[in-house]
């Protein structure tokens, strides 16, 4: 059960991270607005990192590169 919750949370947070990447890459958005969002982006990345460690604790194995980059099925 814990792994299912972790997968759902990881995939949702990963989608937020991907959306944030698009935001930061958008040349039409002012740098000041990007700077204001940087702390939240860092929190997202930290959350993903914590979840990869939790995945290993639950499953006993590392997430594959594919899972880290594209989500857990």
Secondary structure, 3 states (H helix, E strand, C coil): CHHHHHHHHHHHHHHHHHHHHHHHHCCCCCHHHHHHHHHHHHHHHHHHHHHHHHHHHHHCCCCCHHHHHHCCC
